[in-house]
Amino acid sequence: MVQNKAFIYKSLPNGWPVPDKNLTIEDIGFDENAAPPKGGFTTKNYYVAYDPSQRGRMRDPAIQSYSPPMNLGEPVISVSVIGKVLRSDSSSIKEGQIVMMQSSGSESYSKKDESAVKTTQIIEPKDGVPLTAYLGLLGMTGMTAYGSLHEIGKPKKGDVILISAAAGAVGQMVGQIAVREGLHVIGSVGDDRKLDFILKDLGFTSGFNYKKENMADAVKRLAPDGIDIFYDNVGGELLDVALANMKLFGRIVACGSISTYNNAKETTPYGVKNYGAMVRKRLTWQGFLVFDPNIVQWRKERDENITKWIQDGSFKSIDHVTEGIDNAIEGFLGMLKGENLGKSILKIADPE
Ligand SMILES: NC(=O)c1ccc[n+]([C@@H]2O[C@H](COP(=O)([O-])OP(=O)(O)OC[C@H]3O[C@@H](n4cnc5c(N)ncnc54)[C@H](OP(=O)(O)O)[C@@H]3O)[C@@H](O)[C@H]2O)c1
């Protein structure tokens, strides 16, 4: 047996997860010499994606949602884990290949049964494309941004777009596409380092730090004639401000509501006050999930364009990498608290 350190979902949080109580790091062991499961394979893992939706799966199993709750005492499920195949009993997955597994444990080594094979992607290394891009721009996050912006936001050159959590994984990609397509791009972020990043590195037209400036004042100042598209990662007060500032026939892309994810059971969520704008301004407000067919249909175009743009240097894949599984809890909470910039990733081992 070798050590197999894992990031464990230990007990149900009420509000913010508490390190060492709700989340722990434990050795769950791995037998290097054991045969892979029948029709399955084993991996040594390099990178694990963090994603705010993981918080939604740390819930009372009685609460229904679009993805199942995580199991107590087991490794935290990640949307995507990249590793190298150690041993395989599958005809389509070979030893030594780099693979990306879906809905997989945050652990140093994994044992995957036959059912995992059909959702596992073999990654063919491409020049100029870092492996971590497959967790971000070329992964689920990038699919979210690319598909929903085009399908629901329907951007046109000259449109004014407001993006919340603009320096995060989804926000940085929505913003870069919007800049590229000739929109007037405004970002809302939670600190000045992020503001600098979206303005200087990503080429946003303007932005504001919502912790320093009143949101309603900032949006009026930066979009005096109103907003055509609000790309909403956060919900809460900024959504209300956006509703009040939408132009006629504007579009709201409801991607997430991270401002509510760590509310305790007793907390009453922010109540939207400007709903009346929906009818008055004939707005379209649509939610989506990344695996919906109308979002996934953009995959081929996303893969081709984003790969090309990363390779020619015109698109940035910015990651916040937490080094080592011992620091997994810190990296996860850092994403939820807004301490991380770009796509949050846990690095377990150096790719060999
Ligand atoms: N619909 C889908 O299929 C789908 C798929 C993927 C992601 N999502 C959603 O998209 C959103 C962004 O995800 P991501 O992966 O790109 O995460 P992320 O932006 O990399 O990280 C989360 C960011 O949210 C901001 N934030 C956290 N708490 C906040 C609060 N109370 N108020 C305002 N902002 C807060 C922080 O940025 P600041 O420091 O700037 O506040 C933080 O960095 C999330 O809501 C997520 O659930 C939806």
The ligand as a Tripos MOL2 file, in Angstrom:
@<TRIPOS>MOLECULE
LIG
   48    52     1     0     0
SMALL
NO_CHARGES

@<TRIPOS>ATOM
      1 N1        -24.7080   27.2210  -14.6990 N.am      1 LIG1
      2 C1        -23.6390   26.4390  -14.8080 C.2       1 LIG1
      3 O1        -23.6670   25.3820  -15.4430 O.2       1 LIG1
      4 C2        -22.3730   26.8650  -14.1220 C.ar      1 LIG1
      5 C3        -21.1470   26.2440  -14.4320 C.ar      1 LIG1
      6 C4        -19.9870   26.7090  -13.8050 C.ar      1 LIG1
      7 C5        -20.0580   27.7420  -12.8710 C.ar      1 LIG1
      8 N2        -21.2790   28.2810  -12.5800 N.ar      1 LIG1
      9 C6        -21.4000   29.3790  -11.6190 C.3       1 LIG1
     10 O2        -20.6390   30.4740  -12.1140 O.3       1 LIG1
     11 C7        -20.2140   31.2810  -11.0150 C.3       1 LIG1
     12 C8        -18.7270   31.5330  -11.1260 C.3       1 LIG1
     13 O3        -18.0420   30.2840  -11.0250 O.3       1 LIG1
     14 P1        -16.4620   30.2310  -11.1860 P.3       1 LIG1
     15 O4        -16.0550   28.8070  -11.3030 O.co2     1 LIG1
     16 O5        -16.0600   31.1730  -12.2450 O.co2     1 LIG1
     17 O6        -15.9830   30.7550   -9.7550 O.3       1 LIG1
     18 P2        -14.8930   31.8770   -9.4980 P.3       1 LIG1
     19 O7        -15.4310   33.1360  -10.0990 O.co2     1 LIG1
     20 O8        -13.5680   31.4010   -9.9530 O.co2     1 LIG1
     21 O9        -14.8380   32.0350   -7.9310 O.3       1 LIG1
     22 C9        -15.8820   32.5780   -7.2550 C.3       1 LIG1
     23 C10       -15.8190   34.1240   -7.1740 C.3       1 LIG1
     24 O10       -17.0830   34.5980   -6.7700 O.3       1 LIG1
     25 C11       -16.9260   35.8230   -6.0910 C.3       1 LIG1
     26 N3        -17.7280   35.7970   -4.8600 N.ar      1 LIG1
     27 C12       -17.6460   34.9150   -3.8650 C.ar      1 LIG1
     28 N4        -18.5240   35.2320   -2.8840 N.ar      1 LIG1
     29 C13       -19.1720   36.3300   -3.2950 C.ar      1 LIG1
     30 C14       -20.1860   37.1290   -2.7180 C.ar      1 LIG1
     31 N5        -20.7270   36.8530   -1.5350 N.pl3     1 LIG1
     32 N6        -20.6060   38.2040   -3.4130 N.ar      1 LIG1
     33 C15       -20.0560   38.4910   -4.6130 C.ar      1 LIG1
     34 N7        -19.0860   37.7600   -5.2070 N.ar      1 LIG1
     35 C16       -18.6600   36.6950   -4.5500 C.ar      1 LIG1
     36 C17       -15.4490   35.9710   -5.7600 C.3       1 LIG1
     37 O11       -14.9020   36.9700   -6.6040 O.3       1 LIG1
     38 P3        -14.8010   38.4850   -6.1130 P.3       1 LIG1
     39 O12       -13.5740   38.5680   -5.2530 O.co2     1 LIG1
     40 O13       -14.6810   39.2390   -7.3640 O.co2     1 LIG1
     41 O14       -16.0450   38.7560   -5.3290 O.co2     1 LIG1
     42 C18       -14.8680   34.6210   -6.1210 C.3       1 LIG1
     43 O15       -13.5500   34.7040   -6.5980 O.3       1 LIG1
     44 C19       -20.6380   30.5370   -9.7460 C.3       1 LIG1
     45 O16       -21.8540   31.0830   -9.2810 O.3       1 LIG1
     46 C20       -20.8480   29.1140  -10.2350 C.3       1 LIG1
     47 O17       -21.7230   28.3880   -9.4280 O.3       1 LIG1
     48 C21       -22.4200   27.8700  -13.1870 C.ar      1 LIG1
@<TRIPOS>BOND
     1     1     2 1
     2     2     3 2
     3     2     4 1
     4     4     5 ar
     5     4    48 ar
     6     5     6 ar
     7     6     7 ar
     8     7     8 ar
     9     8     9 1
    10     8    48 ar
    11     9    10 1
    12     9    46 1
    13    10    11 1
    14    11    12 1
    15    11    44 1
    16    12    13 1
    17    13    14 1
    18    14    15 2
    19    14    16 1
    20    14    17 1
    21    17    18 1
    22    18    19 2
    23    18    20 1
    24    18    21 1
    25    21    22 1
    26    22    23 1
    27    23    24 1
    28    23    42 1
    29    24    25 1
    30    25    26 1
    31    25    36 1
    32    26    27 ar
    33    26    35 ar
    34    27    28 ar
    35    28    29 ar
    36    29    30 ar
    37    29    35 ar
    38    30    31 1
    39    30    32 ar
    40    32    33 ar
    41    33    34 ar
    42    34    35 ar
    43    36    37 1
    44    36    42 1
    45    37    38 1
    46    38    39 2
    47    38    40 1
    48    38    41 1
    49    42    43 1
    50    44    45 1
    51    44    46 1
    52    46    47 1
@<TRIPOS>SUBSTRUCTURE
     1 LIG1         1 GROUP 0 **** ****
